[in-house]
Structures are given as C-alpha cells and as structure tokens.
Amino acid sequence: MKSAFRNITIAVLILLIYGCSYTPESKNQTLSDFHVEHITIPIGPEIDPYTMALQYVDGELLWHNKNRSTISKIDLKTKQVSEYYHYQEEGPMGVGNIVGFYVFNQNKIAFPTSGRRVSIYYMDTDKVDRIKLSDFSPDYTDTRSRTRYTSTFHFWNNKLVLPQTVYFRYTHEINEDFLKNKNPFLILNLDNSKVEESPYRLSKSNFGENFNTPKILLDHKGKYSYILPFYSNQLDVFDLNNSNTESYQLQTNLIPDFTNKFFLHEERVNQSLEENMSEYLSEPQNLGILVDPFKNLLYRMTWPGTGVPEGVSSMKFVATPSHFILSVYDENFDLKYEFELPEYEYIPHQYFVSEAGLHLFGNHPDHPDSKEDQLVIHTFDFSD
C-alpha cells in the first residue's frame, strides 16, 4: 500500500470539470458556477505529490512527506515551498513512526505514532513529550491525525481530541454492548498529560437497520466535534464543553442507499485481498467531511459505490478512487448543493478549507496529463 501511495502522481487540469447538481436550489447550476480560483504550485522532488495528512494554517498549507520524513510549508499566495520540519523516528528527538500530524502553532507539533503513543515536539526547545495511551488503559488503541478519511486531532481548552483507530471486527462482534465500551475518540488534557474518556458513544441509530463497521469520520469547529460513520447519513454534533449530542439526517439526491453488504458478508475473511477490495468498492461509502468555519457550511465527500473498472487492480483503485459525490450543507445541515464529479479529475482523499472556500486538488493521478512537478488546486465558494 505504501508503494501505491509513493507512486501516485499529480496531473494538470486543463479544463474546468464539473458534474451536474440535482438539488432544488442548484438544478440549473454546475460546479463551474462556484469556481473562484485555480492555483498551480511548482514542486520539486522534496515534496511527495500525494499526502495522507495536510493542514491549513493562516494562508499556508502544511504538507506531510511520508517518504522524506518531513513536513513542508506551502505559501498559497506566493506559491513558495519550504521545509517546515524534518523529524526523526528514533533517538532523543525521535517522534516514532508517525500517522499524521497536528500543528498547534509555529513551535509546537503533535505526532500520533504507532504503538499507542502521542509525541508532542517543541521546536523552540527541542523537547519531546511522549504520552502512551496504553498507560491509561489496555483497551485504548492507536490514534491518528490524517486528512484521508477525516480523522484529525483538535485543540480546545488546552485539551487535544484523539481519534481512536478501529481494528478489524467480525459482524457478530458489533452490537450495543460493544459500542457502549468503544471510545470513538479520547481527550488528552495537556495541563496534566492525562487521558480522559469522552462520554460520546455510537449507538444503533448511527447505523440504520443493521450494524456495520464502527469507523467514523471526525472533524471539528471550536467546541464542537462532528461525527459521521462510514456507512451512514446520520451526523452527530458533540459539544466538548457540556457533552451534549445533537443528531441530524443528512439529505442526498445522488448517494445510493448504504447497503452494508460487504460488512455483513462473513465469508470476506476467506477471500483474497483483491476480492475484498472489489466488493468493498461496490457499495457507497463516506470518504470525508469538512466543516467550513468561515462560511458555516459542511462538505461531505462520498464514494458512490460504482465498483472497480474492468481490467483495473482494485488494490490500486482503492488508494485513489476515480471520483466522488460532493454534498454541500448549510448551517442547519440542510442540503444546499450536490454534484457527482467527473472521473479521474479530483483526488478523492485530498482537500482543505480556507477563508476562500473549499479547495480540491484537480490532479488525479490517473488523469492522462499527469505530471509530478506541480500541485493544482481549485477553489470553490458555495456561500450565498
């Protein structure tokens, strides 16, 4: 899988591409009506053209280069690229085998690492604090902060929200009792470096008629955490201050019904990885959510479940599916716009939000005009 990501390339978008919208508000509009900017940023071999973790901070894009153990800083205005941090996995300053990152400020970075650990590095003092989740409970799992499948850290009231990794579970293992004991995310109190359990739990309502994988997408805005399961239309909004949860059913006109066929198929444990990936891609799945704090919108990216094209490796295809459905919701989580994007144009797992709007990377690695020496970013403004 790592080699698949390593070999993914960047393509130049020549034409503006856009699907059709079917919501009442936008039935006569296309995605091009909301396009406000097209940025091309030259990159060199020091930048991985595809990443699983990026973060927008005050006009700059921080970009993880897994193959080079670095985080780059990309100035979106000047298009200048520089190295922000070169980390070590081992030694006194080692932060481990990282699974993403989270930048607090110019001098402080959190690194989730394999082995149930969070390392916090202070650039001004070269100090590393290491917190082992297993020291607090043997039931806690690894954590990550990655753009892919929206599983990001969040800083609030000097506490850090830590998404919990969900390992493989058989169908019969997922029930109400399991969910009551499963922590979708933990809270790391930085005042005392103690881990606190969040009272939030998934329930049967998150899954519809049948239970399925308890994996979730997790994004944040201020005191709120936004939770959306992989196979569900139910969005939960959790208040980090008072622990209240509000639930919303996200409407769609384009996303097929979630069937749970793959998860309910017990024989998948006896199938090859290729067979499993092919079935996995034959039903819809939420790929990501983004909360837009600047325009009070919510973006949802969903794989429509159209399967793997004939003659294409499902293992390669799952790394960067051909396209996705983009759903835009207003501040009340009502459907505002919805588009099914054309194939092989936008990268399904790579996007971010800034003051300007939603940014999509218009350089799918399987686009025929693929290049490795530039990033192409398209900006869309869906505000009224």
N, C-alpha and C positions, 0 to 999 in steps of 0.2 A: 504493500500500500504506500509505503514511504517513497519508493521509486516512482510510483504513479504520480504522486504529487510533485516530485522533483522534476519530472519530465513534462509537466503541464506548461504550456507556453501562452504568450499573450498575442492576441490578434488585433489588427487595426480595424476599427469600424468605419467603413466608407460612407454608408448611407444611414440615415436615421430610420430605426426599425421600430415598428410598433404594432401591437395587436389591437384587437377590437374590444371595446368596452360594452357591457350589456346591462349596466345599472341604469335605472330611470334617469338619473342625473347626467349620465355620460354616454348615452346610447349613440349620439352623433359625434362623439369625440374619440380621438385616438391618442396614444401615448405621446405622440409628437406635439400635441397641443400643450403639453405640460413641460416640454423640454426647454430648459433655460440656459444651459451651458454645456460645452464639450471641451474637456481638458485632455491634452496629451502630454505626458511627462516622460522624458527620456530617462532610461535607467541603464546601468551597467551591470557587469557580471556579479557585483557585490549585492545585488538585490534579487531575491527569489521572485519571479514574476507572478507566483501564486502563493497565497498565505492562508493559514487557518486562523490567524489572530491579527487583528489590527484595531487601532483605537484612534478616534478623532479627538484632538485636544487643541482648542484655540487656534484654528487655522492651519494646524499641522496634522499630518497623518503619520501615526507611529505604526511600523510595519515589521512583523517578525520574520526573520530569515532563518528558518529552521536548519537549513543546510550549512549555514555560516555562523551559527550561534550569536547572531547579532539582532539588534532592533534598529531599524533605520528611521530617520525623521525626514518626512517629505513635506516641504512647504508648498501648499496648494496654490498660493498666489504667485510666488516667484518660480515655482517648479524646480527648486533646488533640492537635491537629495544629499543627506549627510548621515554619518553613523551616530546614533544616539548612545548605544551601549553594546559592548562586546562582553557577554557573560561567560563564566566558567562553570562547568558542571561539577568538577571536583576541586579539592583543596580548600584553603581557609576562606576564600571568597566564592566557593562553589555554591551554586543555587540548585544543582541537581538536573535531572532530565526533565525539562520544563514542558508543561502542557498549556501554553499560552502565557499571558502576562496581563498586569493591570498597573497603569501609571497613576499614582496619586498626584504627583507634581514633578517638577524638573529634577528633584533629588531623591525621589522615593518610588520604588517599584516593587510590586508583589508578584511572585512567581509561584504558581501551583506546580507541583512536581509529582512524578510517580512515587509510590511509596507512602502515600497519605501524608504529604507534607506541604506546607506553605512556607516559602522563604521570602523575607522582606529585606530588600537591599537598600542601603542608604548611600547614595553616590557621594555625598559630601564628606563622609567619614570612612567609607569602605567597610562599613559594618553590615553583617548579615544576621538577622534574627530568623531562626528556624523553628517552626511550630509543627509538631507531629500530631495529626488528628487521632492517631491510634493511642496516644497518651491519655485521651479523654474517654474513648470508648472503642472497643474492638469491632463494633458494628459500623463505625464510620468508614467511608470508602475514599477513593481518590477524588480530588477536585480539579477543576479546570476553569480557565477563563479564555474562551475562544469565540471567534465570530462564527465559525462553522457550527451549525445547529444551535446558534444563540445560547451559549452557556457562559455568561460573563460575571465577573466579580462586580461588586458595587460598594461604594464607600458612603456611609451615612452615620452621623453622630459618633464618629470615631469607632465605628464598627464596620466590619467587612463581611459582606454576604458571600458565602462559599457554596456554589452548586455542588451537589453530590453526584458522583458517577453511578450509573445503574449498570450492574453486570448482568449477564445472561440469566434469564429466568424462564422456567417451563411455564406453560399455560396454566397448569393447575396450581402453581405457586402464587399466582396473583389473585388476591381476594381482599376483602375488607380488613381482615386481621393483618395481612402483610402491609397494607397501606397505612394502617394505624401506627406501625412500627418503623415506617420508612420516612427518613428525613429528606425531602427533595433539596433542601439547602440548609446550611448551618450559618451561625452568626459568630464571627471571631471578634471578640471585644479587645481592641488594641490598647485599652487602658491597663489591662492586666494579662493580656495574651491568653485569655481563657476562651474556650469554645462553648457557645450556648446553643441549645437546640431551638430551632424555630417551631412554634406551635402549628404552623401550616402543615396540612396533610392533604393529599389527594383523596378522593372518595369515588364511589360508584358513579356519581353524576358526571365526573370528568370523562367517562368512557362510553356512555350510551348503553346499548343493550348488553354488550359483552365487555369484560375486562380485556385490556391489551397491555402493551409494554408501558411501564410507569416512567419512561423517559419524557422529559419536558424541555420546552424552550423557555428561557428565563431572561427577561430584560428588566430595566429599572428606570424610574424617574423620581428623583427626590426620595420621599419616604415610601414610595410605592414600588412593589415588585409585581411584574406581570408574568403569569404562568399559563402556558399553552401546551398541552400534551401533543405528542407527535401525530396521533390519530384522533383528533377531536376538534369540535368547533367551540368548545367552552373555554372562554378566557376567564381566569381568576385574577383579581387585583387584590393583593395583600398589603395591608398597611403595616409597615415595620414598627410604627410607634404604638399603636393600640391593638395590633394583631387581628383586626377585623378583616374579613374577606368578602368582596362583592364579586358575583359571577355574572357573566354576560355570554349570550349565544351569538357568536359572530356569523353574520349572514353571508351568503355567497350565491352567485348565479352561475359560476363556472367550475367550482371544485366538485368533483364527484363525491358521492357518499363514501364515508370511511367504512370499509367492509370488515377489517380485522382478519381477513382470510389467511394472510401469512402468519400472523401470530397464533391463530387458532389451529394451524396445521402442525400437529405434533411430530409428523414424520420429517420435519425440516432438520431435525438433529441427525438424521441418517443420510441426508442429501449432501452433495458436493457444495463447496462454497459458491461455485459458479451458478449452480441450480438455485441455491437460496437467494443469491443476489438478483437473479432473473425474476423470481417470484416476488421478492421484496419490492422491485421497481414496477410491478404490475398492479399496484394499488396506490391511491393518493397518500401523501404524507406531508405534514407541515415541515418545511425546511428552516424557517427562521421567522422571527418577529423583530421589529424595530420600533421603539417608542420615539416619536419626534417631539422633544420638549419645546422646540422653537415654534412649531406650528400647531401643536396639540392634535397630532394625528398618530395613528398606529398603522404600520405597514406589516403585511403578512405575505410571506413567500411560501408557496405550496407546490410540490411536485404533483402533477395531475394523474400520475399512475398509468401513463400510456405505454409502459414497457420498454424493453431494450430493442433498438432497431436490429433487423436481421443482419447477421454477419459481424456484429459488434460485440466485443467482450463485455459482459455485464460487470466484471470487476473494474474495468477501466471506466465504464459508463457511470457507475455509482459515484466515482470520485468527482465528476463534473457532469451531472445530467444535462440533457440538451437544452432545457428551458424550464420555466416555472410560471405559475399564475401569481400575479401581483394584485393584492387586495388592499385598498386604502380605506381606513375607517376614521370617522370624525371623533371629536372629544367625548361623544356619548357612545362610541363604539358601534355606530350605525354605518352600514356600508355606503361609501361615498363614490368610489370608482373601482373598477376591476378590469384587468387586462390579462390575456394569455399571451405571453411574449413569444416571438418567433424563435425557432430552433437555432441553436449554436450562435447566439449573439451576446447574451449577458451571462456572466458567471453566476450560477445558482447559489453559491455559498459565500459570496463576497460582496459586501455593501456597507454603507455607513450613512449617518445623518449629520448634517451641519446646519448652520443658520440659513444656508441657501436652499436646503431641501434634502430630498433623498438622492443618494449617489449610487449608481450602478456601474459596474465595470463592463464596458462594452467591448470585451475582447475575450470571448470564449475560446479556450484552447483548440477547439476543433473547427473554428472558423477557417475557411480556405485561405484567408490572407493573414494567417497567424505570424506574429513576429515576437521576438523575445527581448527587444530593446526599448520597449515603451509600455506605459500603462495608459489606458484610455478610460476616462471617467465621464459619465453622462449624469447631469444634474437635472432633477425634476421637481417642480414646485406645484403641489396639489392644494395649496391654500386658496381661499376664495379671493 
